[in-house]
Amino acid sequence: MNHQALSSFIWSVADLLRGDFKQSEYGRVILPFTVLRRLDCVLAATKPAVLAEFAARTAAGLNPEPFLLRKAGQSFFNTSSLDLVTLLGDQDHVRQNLYAYIQGFSPAARDIFERFDFHTQVERLAKADLLYLVVEKFANIDLHPERVDNASMGAVFEELIRKFAEISNETAGEHFTPREVIRLMVNLLFIEDDDVLTPGNSVVRTVYDPTAGTGGMLSVAGEYLLEHNPQARLTMFGQELNDESYAICKADMLIKGQDVGNIVAGNTLSDDGHGGRQFDYMLSNPPFGVEWKKVERAVRLEHEQRGFDGRFGPGLPRVSDGSLLFLMHLLAKMRPAQDGGSRFGIVLNGSPLFTGGAGSGESEIRRYVLENDLVEAIVGLPTDMFYNTGIATYVWILSNKKPADRRGLVQLIDAGSFWQKMRKSLGSKRKEMSEAHIEQVTRLFGGFAEAELVTVLDAAGQALGEAQLVTGADIPPVAPDGGRLKRVPVARIFRNEDFGYTTITVERPLRDAQGQPVLGAKGKLKGKPQPDSALRDTENVPLSDDVRAYFEREVLPHAPDAWIDPEKTKVGYEIPFNRHFYVFEPPRSLAEIDADLKRSTDRIKAMIEGLSA
């Protein structure tokens, strides 16, 4: 059964709830029961052995826990003789027996149901005489890992969360990231690490997601590494604010055999659940454009008191968008280069690329990552890729272990045209990247070369075939048969300093009624021309330019009386992504436009004549 069919089947439980529960409350029942049935199926095969071991060890006066974990073959167990199927045998006591069954789970698994506030939902179901019917529905679903693997189970949870978010007017995008975006990010993270991916190398690495959601990013990273090197082990860490998402993530980690103590509940920005830890790989899709006013006091305190010893040393972005706070949080979690270094990927919207002028918090954060040579690449994704927004999004790849050929350089990849239309839209998500598209972007990143999409056009400007992705060295100099080439850049390489500029303040003198400069009477302006604030202007000078030479070349010819106020000079950084991929399309000739208009006019005339005939 595929995950969409499975989630539709589980969704049918909503038919039972209709009337007694609001639509926005369906998830509070369906999600915990889905998790419970999954755990139920995972433990089914070892249940008799676990119960026998529990009886024997308890009778001997020993702590049974380590023995039960071994018998269960999982990182959790259940000591109750009940399960969802046997609960159906005693309809009159289903509520009490369900509680007894939940109590039989080991503490880490019990915490999952506490996070769901499962007790409240069970009481509501019992009061509405629905509890037995709901238990019966879920007892008849087979969620054993042999029938539904972990990847499919993760997709089921994401599909259910998306549906519940839609009907309750919440934001599904706060909970999870499209799987193809995660696969792309994971590809880019691991591509340069041959020691990890080479089969037979028994390496242990750590991966961390500070906005873990249901654990999708961690799961895909684990699956990728296992697929390439079964001997490698990836230890997963995460933190999640939403209790329901945290509960699902924790359940997933339990089944995977991960240490669930590594998954922490709480707000990453105000309460770092992994303080002092550093990781090999990190992934994050923080909320887009969400203000951080609730945690402002804690964040500002850390910035002011701890500076670069804390997480927010480079600067603070404006309160209306906290996504760059997560980027700095990940920077603080990077393992030092001498200890092996780190690489991480983070999904951001467009504003962190350019928002804020020189000296602003955003600019200072960009300055820090570029001047410290931490940005490897930025990949522009297609629009309409996420469930809750159609805006442009970008994957930033940062590393403190750049290969020699990448040092001092940043690669920009425009993958905006690498998509296919989905058969059925999911919220705002109308496009998806195929495996071939992901492979293309991965190759562009791995090859670290500039590339273009080249289309051969005939003399009339019509395409003579599909656009081909080629690197600069392979682009043909001319098109055949007198046509031309249409070249659209998709990968470009820049020096770090290409994104920097110096903002200079240009002053001009205040003049009196006779047109004479007004001189200052005291202070540092004494005897010097006073600046006229109405004529004040600023200029952004590329870092590669000499400021004085630029001023003399670009300003003085137009304003011979101008001067630079050195006290207001600031260095800024921005990454004008779209500007670097803009391709000028020459307008059509007037003759072509006139011909089009004449054809349209003639067609309208013919239609009118046909109607009046």
N, C-alpha and C positions, 0 to 999 in steps of 0.2 A: 504493500500500500504506500503510495507516495505521500509526501508530507501535506500536500494540499487536500488530498482525499481524507487523510487522517484528521486534519484540523477541521474539515467540514463535518466529519462524523462527530467529533468532540463538540463542535458548535451546535449540533442538534440538541444537546442538553439544554440549550437556551429555550427550546420549546417548552420544556418542563417548568422553567423558571418564570416564563412570561406571566405577568399579572401579580405574582407575589414579590418579584424583584424588579427594580428599575433596570432598563437596558445598561446603564452605566455601572450597575452592580454585578452583572453577569460574571465578569472576570474574577471577582473575589471568590466565587464558588468554583468556576471551571479550572482556573489555573492551579490552585492547591490540590484539587482532586486529580488533575492530570499528573502532577508531580508525585502524588501518593501512589497512583497506579504504576507509574514508571518504576519507583522504588520497590513496589510490590512485586513486579515482574522480574526485576533484577535479582531479587533475593529468593525467588521461588524455588530454583533448583537446589539450593543449599539449605533450605528451611529445615528439613528433618534432621540433618547433621548438626545444625546450629542448636536446635532445641535439645537434642541428646547431649551435646557438649555442655550446654548451660546447666542441665540437670545434674550432670556428673561433677562439674567443677564447683557448683554451688553446694552440693552435698559434701564435697571434700573441704569446704571452707576456704576456697581459693577465689581470688578476683578473676572472674571469668572473661573479662573484656579482651585481653590479648589472644586468648584461645578462640573466642567467638569470631574475631576479625579474621583469623587464619582460616577457620572453617567456612566463613561466608565468602572468602576470597574477594572482599571489598573493604573499603575504609569505613563501613558502617554495618550495622546488623539490627535484627529485631528478635526479641526474646518472647514475643507473644505467639501463642499457638494459632492466633487468628490471622486472616488476610481478607481482602475485599470479597473474595468468592465465598469463604466460610461465613462472613457476616450476613450473607443472604439467607442462611439457614435459621436465623432467629430474628424474624421481622419485628417482634415486640420489643426487643432489647438492642436494636441496631445502634442507637445513639450511645448507650453505655459501652457496648462492645467496640464501637469505633474509637472512643476515647482510650479504652484499654489497649487497643492495637497501636494507637499513636504513642502511648506511654512506653510500649515495648521497644521503640527505636532507641538507638544509641543517642547520646546528647546532641551531637552535631546535627543529626537528622531531625530531631525534635525541634531544634531551634528554627528550622526552615518553616515549620507549621506555625510556630509562634510569630514569625515575621509576617506570615499571611493573615494573622489574626483568625486562625482557622476555627477556634472555639466559637466565636461569634457567629460565623456562617453556619456551623453545624446546628447551633441553637435555633437560628432562623429557619433553617430547612426543616428541622424537627417540628417546630411550631406550625409550619405550613403543611405538614404531612407530606413533605417531598424528600426527606432524607433517604428513605429506603429506595425510592425510584432513582435518585441520583447515584447512589452506591451501585445499584443494579446496572445502570448505564455504563459506569466506568469498569465494573467487574467484567463486562463483556468485551472490553477493548484489550487486544493483545499488544502491549508495549515492550515486549521483551527485546533486548538489544539485538538478538538474532533476526527479529522481524523488522525492527526500527533502529537503525544505527544511531550513534551519537549525533552525527551531522544532521540527519533527518529530524531527530528529536529537537535539536536546537532550532531548526527551521520551523517546526510546528509551534514551538513557544513564541517565536518571533511573529509568525502569522497570526496567532491568537492575540498577542499583545497589540498588534497593529489594528485588528478588528475592534478590540475593546476600546482602544484609544480613539478610533474614528467615531464610534457611536456615543462616546462620552465627551466628545469635543476636546480631547487632550492631544498632546503632541507625541505621536508614535516615534518620531525621530529622536526623542530624548532617550529612548530605550534601546535602539539597535541600529546597526549600520548594514546596508545591503551587502550580501555575501561577496559579490564580485569585487566591490571596493576593498573589502578586507583581504581577499585573495591577492589583489594587486599590491596592496601595502606589504603583505607578508612576503610576496615575491621580491619586492625591492629591498626589504630588510635583510633577507638571507642570501641574496644573489652573490655577494662578494666573499662569503665565508665558506671556502672550500673545506676547511677542517671540520665544520659542523655537518655539511651536506654529504661528505664522502662516506659511502656505506662502510661499516666496520669500525668507524671511529667511535669509541665509547665516550662521548663527551656529555657533560651536564651543563646546561645553560638556563638562565632565568628570563622570563618574559613578564611584563607588568602592564596593566591597563588601569589608569587612575579613574576612568569613567567606564567601568566594566560592563554595565548593563546586564544582560543575561549571559554574558561570557562568550559571545560570538567571536570576538577578536582572539581571545586566548585559545579557544577551541580550534579555530582555523590554523593558527600558528602551530599548535601541537600536531594537527593532522598533516600539515605540510612537512614538518620535520620528520615525522614517523614514515611518511611516504618515501622520502629521499634517503633516510638513514635510520633504520629500525633500532640501531644500537644507541642512538642519541636520546637523551632524556631532557625534557623541557619542564622546569618547575614553574608553576603559574602563580602569579600574585595579582591582586586587584582590589579595588575599592569602589563601592557603589552607594549612592545616596538613596535611591528608591527602594523601599523594603521588598516589594514584590519582585523586582528585577534581581535584587540581591538574593532572595530566596531561591529563584530559579538558577542563578549562577552557582550558588552554593550546592544545590542538588546536582547540577551537571558536574561540578568538580568532585563531589563525593563518588559519583559513578565512575569517573575517570581515574579514581585512585589518588587524586591530588590531596595535599594537606589543606583542608578547608580553613584552617587557621590563617592561611595566607590570603583569604578573601575577607575583607573588612567592610563593615557597614559604616556609613558616615559621610560627611562633606569633606572631600579631598582638600579643598582650599583652606578651610578653617581648622580642620582637624586631620592632619596627615597620619593615616593609619599605618604607614611604613616609614616612619621617621628614622633617618640614619641609614636606610637600606639603599643599595645601588644595584642596578640590573644590567644584563647584557643587551636585552632588546626591550623596546617599549612601543605600545600602540595606543592611540586615543582618538576618539571622535567626540570632543567636548561639545556642549550645546552651542549653537550658533547665535550670536547677538543677544545673549542673555545677560542681564545686568547682575553685578555681584555686590549689590548694596547690603544684602543680608550678612555677608561675611566681611564687609569693608573694614570694620574696626580691627578684626583679627589680622587681616592681610596687611593693612597699613602699619600696624604695630610690628609685625615681623619685618616688613620692609625698612622701617625707620630704626628699629633697635638692633637687628641682626645684619642688615645690609647683604653683602655677598656671602656671609656665613649662613644666611637663610636661603629661602627659595626665590625671593623676589628682588634681588639686588639690582639688576639692570634698570628697573623702572616699573611704573604701574600704568596700565592702560586706562582709558576713561571708564567710568563706572557702568556705562551702558553696554559694554561688551567685555566679558571676562575670559574669552578664549585664549588670549595670550598669557594669562596667568597659568593656564594648564601647560602651555609650552615651556614656561620658566620652571614649573614644577618638575617637568620631565628632565630639563637641563640639570636640575639639582640631583636627579637620581642617576646620572650617567656615571658609569664606572670609569675611574681615571684611565687615560690612554696607556700608562705604564703597566696597568693591571689588566690589559686586554681591551679596554675601551667599550663604548656602547654605540648603538644606532637606534634611532626611533623614528616612527612615522606618526604624523598627527594630521587630522582633517580639519581645515579651517575655511571660513568663507573668504570673500575677497578683501574685506576691510583691513585685516592685519598686514596685507601687502603694502598698503599706501596711506592708511589713515594716520593723521597727526603729522604736523610739520616738524622741522628741526628743533630738537630740544624737548619734544613731547615724550610721554612715556612710551608710546608705540614706536616712535623713531629710535629711542634709546635701546629698546629691546632688539629691534632689527640691527642696530649698530653693533650691539654686543655679539649677536650670533654671526654676523658677517665679518667683523674685525677679528673674531676668534676662530674664523674659518670652520664653522660648524655646519653650514648649510651645504648639503651635497646636491640636492635637486628639489625642484618644486614642480609638481605635475598638475596641470589644469584639467579637471574632469569635465565630462559633458554636463550640461544643465539637466534638470528633471531626473536626477539619479537617486534622490532621497525621498523618503515617504512623506515628509512634512514640508518640503520646500523645493522650489524649482530654481533657486538661485545658483550662481556659479560657485563651485567649491574647488579646493586645492589640497593636494596631499604634499606636505612638507616632509622631506627626509633629511634628518640631521644626524651627524656622526662626529665623534672626536677621534676616529681612527681612519681618516680618509686615506685611500691609496695614493701613492706618490703622484700619479698623473692627474688626480683631482684636486690636489692642494692649491689653495688660492683661487679656486674656480667654483662656479655654480652652474648647474645645468637646468634650464627651463624646458619643460616638455608640454606642448599644447595637445592634450588628448581629447579636445572638445569634439572632434569629428569621429572618434573611435567609439561608436555605439550602434545598437540596433534597436528598433522599436519593439516594445513588449507587446505580446498578444493581448494582454489585459492590463490596464493601468492599475496601480496600487496606490491610492491616494494621489500625491503629486508625482509619484514615480512612474514615468512613461517610457524611460529608456533604460537599457542595460548594456553592460560591456560583455561581449562573448569571450570565450577562452582565447580565441584568436586575437581579439583586441588587447586582452591582458598580456598575451605573449608579445605582441608588437611593442607595447610600452615598456615591458621588462627588457626586451632586446635593446631598445633605444637607451635605456638607463645603463644597462650592462656594457653596451658598446661605447658609451661616453663619446658620442660624435654628434655633430650637427646633422640634421636631416630635413628633407622636404617632401611634401606630397606633390608629385609632378604629373600633370595631365597634358597629353599632346592634343592640341587643337588644330583643326583644319583652317583653311584660309578664311572661312566664314565664321570662325570662332566656335565651332561645334566640337565637342569632345570626341576623340577617336578611340575611346576605350576608358577603362577605369583608371583612377589616379593610382600611381605607384609610389610606394614609400622608398626613398633612396637617400643615401648619404651624399654629401657634397661632391665627393670624388667621382661618384658614379653617374652624376646628372649629365645627360647628353647636352652638348653645347648649342645645338640647333634642332628644331623639329623637322621631320621629313616632309617632303612634298610642299615646301613653301609655307607650311603652317607655323605655329608658334607654340611655346611651352608656357603653361600656367604653373607657376611655382608658389606653393604655400608652405612656409616654414612650420615645422612641428617640433623641432628640437634645436635649441641654441645654447651656446656656452659663453659665459661672461666671467670676467674677473670680479672678485668680491667688491673692489673699490669702484666698479662701474655703477654700482647702485648708490654710491655716496655723493653728497654735494655739500657745499658750504653756502649757507644763507647769509648774505651780506645785507646790511641796512644802508640804503643810499639816502643821504640827507642833502637838502638844498637850502640856501639861506633864506631867512625871513627878510622881507624888504619893506622899507617905509614907503610913504606916499610918493617920494621922489624916485623910488626904484633903487635906493641904496641899501646894501646889507645892514641889518640891525646887529650891532655888536653887543656881546654880553658884558654886564657891568661888574659881576662878581663870580666867585667860585672858579671852577675849571674852565668855564666859558668866557672868562674875563678877557676882553680884547679880541675874541674870536667871533665869527658870524654865528648868530643863533639859528638853529634849524627851524624850518617851517613844517610843522606836523602835517599840514594839508598836502605838502609836496613829497612827503616821506614815501619811500618805495623800498621793496626788497627784490633781490635777484638771487636765484639759485645757481651757483657756479659748480660745474662738475668737479669732483675731487682731482681728476686728472689735469684740470686747468690751473694755471697760476692765477690767483685772485686778482693781483694788481694788473697783470696783462689783460685779463678778461674785462676789468673795469675800464681800462684805457681804450680797449677795442670796442666794447659794446655800449658803454654808458657815456663817457666823456664827449664823444662826437655829437651827442644829442643834448647833453646838459653839462657844458664846460665848467659850471660853478659847483658841481656836485662833489661830495666826498663820502668816504666810508666811515661809519661809526664803528670802530673796532670792538667796543664793549658789547655790541649786540650781535657780533658774528657767532654763528653756531654751525656745527656739523650735523647733518641729518642723513637718513637712509630711507629709501623707498624702493619698491620693486614693481615698476609699472608693467606688469605681466602682459596685458593686452597690447600695449604699445609696441612691444618687441615682436609681436606676431601679426601686427596690422599689415595688410597688403593693399596697396592703392589700386583701386579698380578705375581705370579711365572712363569718364562718362561717354555715352554713345554720341555719335556725331549728330548734328542737327538734321542732316539728310535722312538718317535712319529714323529719328523721332518723327519727322514730317511724314515719312512713308507709313509708319505705324498709325499715325493719326488719320491719314487719308484712308487706310484700309478700314479702320474702325468707323469712320464717318460713312464710307460707302456701304458698310454692312448695316448700319443703323438706317440709312436711307432705304435700302432694299427691304428691310423689315417693315418700315412705315408704309412703303408702297404696297407690300403684300397685304397689310391689314386693311388698307383703304380700297383695294381692288374689289 
